[in-house]
Amino acid sequence: MKKFIGISVLVIMVIFVEQNALAQNLKFGHINRTELIQAMPDFDSARVKLEKMNTELTNTAELLQVELNNKYETYLKESKNLTDLVKQTKEQELQDAQKRLTDFQSNAQTQLQEMQVKLFTPVTEKADKAIRDVGKENGYIYIFDLSQNQVIYFDETKSTNVMQLVKNKLGLK
């Protein structure tokens, strides 16, 4: 019986020693993914393209708005002298112009969102791949993204900021 207890104690001690040794080999890292993505040249070129498209769509919407305003002002000035049939025709033209403007604005918003996804998805995928590669190459168990505010606490002395490693991987300064 004493032999069994002695062996049990020895086995338990070995398990604790192994777990302690294993726990000391775990590597945790952290990165601000948003900061990384914004530091990438691909991000700047995508942002410029999106801003250009936004400006173009905004200018077109403004032209449609000016056209509608001009038609409305003309209608208000002339409406007293118009027959009922001509008035109805002009009112229908105003409604059509308003609908074109509304449809354009809706389609423009959709196109901007689609373009944003098209332009920024490759950038985020490239950053994510670099983060995964750095994690694998450097033996990290976890790399936490601090920009998502999902980590409530981390000990900076036990967690490594892998930003520079990932920037190096991407060829950034």
Secondary structure by P-SEA (a helix, b strand, c coil): caaaaaaaaaaaaaaaaaaaaaaaabbbbbbaaaaaaaacaaaaaaaaaaaaaaaaaaaaaaaaaaaaaaaaaaaaaccccccaaaaaaaaaaaaaaaaaaaaaaaaaaaaaaaaaaaccaaaaaaaaaaaaaaaaaacccccccccccccccccccccccaaaaaaaaaccc
